[in-house]
Amino acid sequence: MKPTELKGIITPILTPMNEDETLNLEELRAQVDRMIDNGIHGIFPFGTNGEGYILTAEEKKLVVETVVDQTNGRVPVYAGTGTLSTKETIEQSKMAQAAGADVLSIITPSFAAASQDELYTHYKTVAEAVDMPIVLYNIPARTGNALTPATVGRLAEIDNIIGAKDSSGNFANILGYIDAGKKKTNGKFYTLSGNDQLIIWTLLAGGTGGIAGCANVYPQTMASIYDLFMEGKIEEAKKANESIQSFRACFKYGNPNTIVKTATRLLGHNVGPCRAPFNQVPEEGIEAIKKVLEENKAKGMK
């Protein structure tokens, strides 16, 4: 396994679709270039914003192969390969490895309640089956299963589990992951914020970046949070992070990844709708998004 640093702003890239819900791989290539051209530090297919939860195994293979090919080594590719079962997660992870992904991001299993021992065994079994760096992905509001800092600390002792993304929105949990990662004895452990508003605070606390859905809408602005932080321009980095609050306020009008995809579409990118049934935004939501996009455009955000 080659040494890998998890750092910067990684985009959980949208999966563009045609109106009939088929994949639009040409637009996917365009979005990869748009992200990289605007300074994004990594591309992550099948994050929540990539609708990995609703794609078939065959579609996932096409998407990750396209992303790897278009990225062409310019930034790391993080492939989301977590599924409901350990067996299928291993299959998807091996597929992503064969496709040339650099890192695996593995969400906790969902729907059925899992104990911390079950989650530990799940991740340990997957890690032993693939020779790739793995990022744990905690998003309990969507999965129903939360990875505790104590379990993250246990998992960090596995050689190829090198980081965790926390999307709980609970900053204390992020701090717990950072603290647990300090105890890793076989390399560095990286903590990434999955909540866009907490990125700068995660960096200040010792984390190394974020996987940011809003980067699909504002790649340059989001990438600047990390870049400014690394330059020591902390107040400017805070302002860049704060600048997305008005857009995130639009999340009240629908599923957040539906709002992100709708906004990207309103910016003129042919990413299509989210796959049904998760594809509706009320008219008042559309108008609110348009208003925020115009206001932020006037501020120079992009």
C-alpha positions as CSV (number, residue, x, y, z in Angstrom):
1,M,0.0,0.0,0.0
2,K,1.5,3.3,-1.1
3,P,1.7,6.1,1.6
4,T,-1.3,8.4,1.4
5,E,-2.0,11.8,3.0
6,L,-5.7,12.7,3.5
7,K,-5.8,16.5,3.3
8,G,-7.5,19.5,1.8
9,I,-11.0,19.9,0.5
10,I,-12.4,16.8,-1.2
11,T,-15.5,17.0,-3.4
12,P,-18.2,14.3,-3.0
13,I,-18.8,14.8,-6.7
14,L,-22.3,14.7,-8.2
15,T,-23.3,11.9,-10.4
16,P,-24.7,13.7,-13.5
17,M,-27.8,12.1,-15.0
18,N,-29.9,12.6,-18.1
19,E,-33.6,13.4,-17.8
20,D,-34.3,9.7,-18.0
21,E,-32.0,9.0,-15.1
22,T,-29.3,7.3,-17.1
23,L,-25.7,8.3,-16.3
24,N,-24.3,11.3,-18.1
25,L,-20.6,10.4,-18.1
26,E,-19.6,13.2,-20.5
27,E,-20.8,15.7,-17.9
28,L,-19.1,13.8,-15.2
29,R,-15.8,14.3,-16.9
30,A,-16.6,18.0,-17.2
31,Q,-17.4,18.2,-13.5
32,V,-14.1,16.5,-12.6
33,D,-12.2,19.1,-14.6
34,R,-14.3,21.9,-13.1
35,M,-13.4,20.8,-9.6
36,I,-9.7,20.4,-10.3
37,D,-9.5,23.6,-12.2
38,N,-10.9,25.4,-9.2
39,G,-8.3,24.0,-6.8
40,I,-10.1,21.1,-5.2
41,H,-7.7,18.6,-3.5
42,G,-9.5,15.3,-4.1
43,I,-12.5,13.8,-5.9
44,F,-14.9,11.5,-4.1
45,P,-17.5,9.5,-6.2
46,F,-20.4,8.0,-4.3
47,G,-20.5,10.3,-1.4
48,T,-24.0,11.3,-0.3
49,N,-24.0,14.0,-3.0
50,G,-23.0,11.4,-5.6
51,E,-26.1,9.3,-4.9
52,G,-24.2,6.1,-4.3
53,Y,-27.1,4.9,-2.3
54,I,-29.3,4.6,-5.4
55,L,-26.8,3.5,-8.1
56,T,-26.3,-0.1,-9.3
57,A,-23.0,-1.9,-9.0
58,E,-22.6,-1.7,-12.8
59,E,-23.2,2.1,-12.7
60,K,-20.7,2.5,-9.8
61,K,-18.1,0.7,-11.8
62,L,-18.7,3.1,-14.8
63,V,-18.6,6.1,-12.6
64,V,-15.4,5.3,-10.7
65,E,-13.6,4.2,-13.9
66,T,-14.6,7.5,-15.6
67,V,-13.5,9.6,-12.6
68,V,-10.2,7.9,-12.3
69,D,-9.6,8.2,-16.1
70,Q,-10.5,11.9,-16.1
71,T,-8.6,12.8,-13.0
72,N,-5.5,11.2,-14.5
73,G,-3.5,11.4,-11.3
74,R,-4.0,15.1,-10.8
75,V,-5.6,14.7,-7.4
76,P,-6.5,11.6,-5.3
77,V,-9.7,9.7,-6.0
78,Y,-11.7,8.6,-2.9
79,A,-14.2,5.9,-3.8
80,G,-17.2,5.3,-1.6
81,T,-17.6,1.6,-1.4
82,G,-19.6,1.0,1.8
83,T,-22.9,-1.0,1.5
84,L,-25.3,-2.8,3.8
85,S,-23.2,-6.0,4.0
86,T,-19.6,-6.8,4.7
87,K,-19.5,-9.2,1.6
88,E,-20.8,-6.6,-0.9
89,T,-18.6,-3.9,0.7
90,I,-15.6,-6.1,0.0
91,E,-16.8,-6.7,-3.6
92,Q,-17.2,-2.9,-4.2
93,S,-13.9,-2.1,-2.6
94,K,-12.1,-4.6,-4.8
95,M,-13.9,-3.1,-7.8
96,A,-12.7,0.4,-6.9
97,Q,-9.1,-0.9,-6.3
98,A,-9.1,-2.5,-9.8
99,A,-10.4,0.7,-11.3
100,G,-7.5,2.7,-9.9
101,A,-9.0,4.6,-6.9
102,D,-6.5,5.9,-4.4
103,V,-8.5,5.7,-1.2
104,L,-11.7,3.9,0.0
105,S,-14.3,5.7,1.9
106,I,-16.5,3.3,3.7
107,I,-19.8,4.4,5.3
108,T,-21.3,2.5,8.2
109,P,-23.9,-0.1,7.3
110,S,-27.4,1.2,7.6
111,F,-31.0,0.3,8.4
112,A,-30.4,-2.6,10.8
113,A,-29.0,-1.5,14.2
114,A,-25.3,-2.5,14.6
115,S,-23.3,-2.7,17.8
116,Q,-19.9,-1.2,18.1
117,D,-18.4,-4.7,18.0
118,E,-20.3,-5.5,14.9
119,L,-19.0,-2.3,13.3
120,Y,-15.5,-3.0,14.4
121,T,-15.6,-6.5,12.9
122,H,-17.2,-5.2,9.6
123,Y,-14.4,-2.7,9.1
124,K,-11.6,-5.0,10.2
125,T,-12.8,-7.7,7.7
126,V,-13.0,-5.3,4.8
127,A,-9.6,-3.8,5.7
128,E,-8.0,-7.3,5.7
129,A,-9.5,-8.0,2.2
130,V,-8.0,-5.0,0.4
131,D,-4.6,-3.5,0.3
132,M,-5.8,0.1,0.2
133,P,-6.1,3.0,2.6
134,I,-9.5,3.3,4.2
135,V,-11.4,6.3,5.5
136,L,-14.2,5.5,8.0
137,Y,-17.4,7.4,7.2
138,N,-19.8,8.4,10.1
139,I,-23.1,9.9,9.2
140,P,-25.6,8.5,11.8
141,A,-28.5,10.7,10.7
142,R,-28.6,8.8,7.4
143,T,-27.5,5.4,8.5
144,G,-28.8,5.0,12.0
145,N,-25.4,3.7,13.1
146,A,-22.8,5.9,14.8
147,L,-19.1,5.1,15.1
148,T,-18.0,6.2,18.5
149,P,-14.5,7.7,19.1
150,A,-13.6,4.6,21.1
151,T,-14.4,2.3,18.1
152,V,-12.5,4.7,15.8
153,G,-9.5,4.4,18.2
154,R,-9.6,0.6,18.0
155,L,-9.9,0.7,14.2
156,A,-7.1,3.1,13.8
157,E,-4.7,0.4,15.0
158,I,-5.4,-1.5,11.7
159,D,-2.6,-0.6,9.3
160,N,-4.7,0.5,6.3
161,I,-7.4,2.3,8.2
162,I,-5.9,5.8,8.1
163,G,-8.7,8.2,8.7
164,A,-12.3,9.1,9.5
165,K,-14.8,11.5,8.1
166,D,-17.4,12.7,10.6
167,S,-20.7,14.0,9.2
168,S,-22.6,13.9,12.5
169,G,-22.5,17.7,12.8
170,N,-21.3,17.1,16.4
171,F,-18.0,18.9,16.8
172,A,-17.3,17.0,20.1
173,N,-17.4,13.8,18.0
174,I,-14.8,15.2,15.6
175,L,-12.6,16.2,18.6
176,G,-13.0,12.6,19.8
177,Y,-11.9,11.2,16.5
178,I,-8.8,13.5,16.4
179,D,-7.9,12.4,19.9
180,A,-8.4,8.8,19.1
181,G,-6.3,9.1,16.0
182,K,-3.4,10.4,18.0
183,K,-3.0,7.0,19.6
184,K,-2.4,5.3,16.3
185,T,1.0,3.6,16.6
186,N,1.5,2.6,13.0
187,G,1.3,5.8,11.0
188,K,-0.7,9.0,11.0
189,F,-4.5,9.1,11.4
190,Y,-6.4,11.8,9.5
191,T,-9.7,13.3,10.6
192,L,-11.9,15.0,8.0
193,S,-15.0,17.1,8.6
194,G,-18.1,16.0,6.7
195,N,-20.0,19.0,7.8
196,D,-19.0,21.9,5.6
197,Q,-19.5,24.6,8.3
198,L,-17.1,22.8,10.6
199,I,-14.1,22.6,8.2
200,I,-12.1,25.5,9.6
201,W,-12.7,24.5,13.2
202,T,-11.7,20.9,12.4
203,L,-8.4,22.2,10.8
204,L,-7.7,24.4,13.9
205,A,-8.3,21.4,16.1
206,G,-5.8,19.2,14.3
207,G,-7.9,17.7,11.5
208,T,-6.7,17.8,8.0
209,G,-9.6,19.0,5.8
210,G,-13.1,18.2,4.8
211,I,-15.3,16.3,2.4
212,A,-17.6,19.1,1.3
213,G,-20.8,18.8,-0.6
214,C,-21.0,22.6,-1.1
215,A,-17.8,22.3,-3.2
216,N,-20.0,21.1,-6.1
217,V,-21.5,24.6,-6.1
218,Y,-18.5,26.6,-4.9
219,P,-15.3,24.7,-5.5
220,Q,-13.0,27.6,-5.5
221,T,-14.5,29.1,-2.3
222,M,-14.4,25.8,-0.5
223,A,-10.8,24.9,-1.6
224,S,-9.7,28.3,-0.4
225,I,-10.6,27.4,3.2
226,Y,-7.8,24.9,3.3
227,D,-5.4,26.9,1.2
228,L,-5.8,30.0,3.3
229,F,-5.4,27.9,6.5
230,M,-2.2,26.4,5.3
231,E,-0.9,29.9,4.4
232,G,-1.6,31.0,8.0
233,K,-4.5,33.3,7.0
234,I,-6.8,32.0,9.6
235,E,-9.3,34.9,9.7
236,E,-9.7,34.8,5.9
237,A,-10.2,31.1,6.1
238,K,-12.9,31.6,8.6
239,K,-14.6,34.1,6.4
240,A,-14.5,31.7,3.4
241,N,-16.0,29.0,5.6
242,E,-18.7,31.4,6.9
243,S,-19.6,32.5,3.3
244,I,-21.5,29.3,2.6
245,Q,-24.0,29.7,5.4
246,S,-26.6,31.4,3.3
247,F,-26.5,28.6,0.8
248,R,-26.7,26.0,3.5
249,A,-29.8,27.7,4.8
250,C,-31.5,26.5,1.7
251,F,-31.2,22.9,2.8
252,K,-34.5,23.4,4.7
253,Y,-36.3,23.1,1.4
254,G,-35.3,19.5,0.7
255,N,-32.8,16.7,0.9
256,P,-29.4,18.5,1.1
257,N,-27.8,16.6,-1.8
258,T,-31.0,17.4,-3.9
259,I,-30.5,21.1,-3.0
260,V,-26.8,20.9,-4.0
261,K,-27.6,19.2,-7.4
262,T,-30.4,21.7,-8.1
263,A,-28.1,24.6,-7.4
264,T,-25.3,23.2,-9.6
265,R,-27.9,22.8,-12.3
266,L,-29.1,26.4,-11.9
267,L,-25.5,27.5,-12.3
268,G,-25.7,26.1,-15.9
269,H,-24.1,22.8,-15.5
270,N,-25.9,19.8,-17.1
271,V,-25.9,17.6,-14.1
272,G,-29.6,16.7,-14.3
273,P,-31.9,15.9,-11.5
274,C,-31.4,13.5,-8.6
275,R,-32.8,10.1,-9.1
276,A,-36.4,9.6,-8.0
277,P,-38.0,9.8,-5.6
278,F,-35.3,12.1,-4.0
279,N,-35.6,14.8,-6.6
280,Q,-38.2,17.4,-5.6
281,V,-37.6,21.0,-4.5
282,P,-40.7,23.2,-3.9
283,E,-41.0,26.4,-6.0
284,E,-40.2,28.6,-3.0
285,G,-37.0,26.5,-2.5
286,I,-36.0,27.1,-6.2
287,E,-36.5,30.8,-5.8
288,A,-34.6,30.9,-2.5
289,I,-31.7,29.0,-4.2
290,K,-31.7,31.4,-7.1
291,K,-31.6,34.4,-4.8
292,V,-28.7,33.1,-2.8
293,L,-26.8,32.1,-6.0
294,E,-27.2,35.7,-7.3
295,E,-26.1,37.2,-4.0
296,N,-23.1,35.0,-3.7
297,K,-22.1,35.6,-7.4
298,A,-22.1,39.4,-6.6
299,K,-19.7,38.6,-3.7
300,G,-17.3,36.8,-6.1
301,M,-18.0,33.3,-4.8
302,K,-17.5,30.5,-7.3
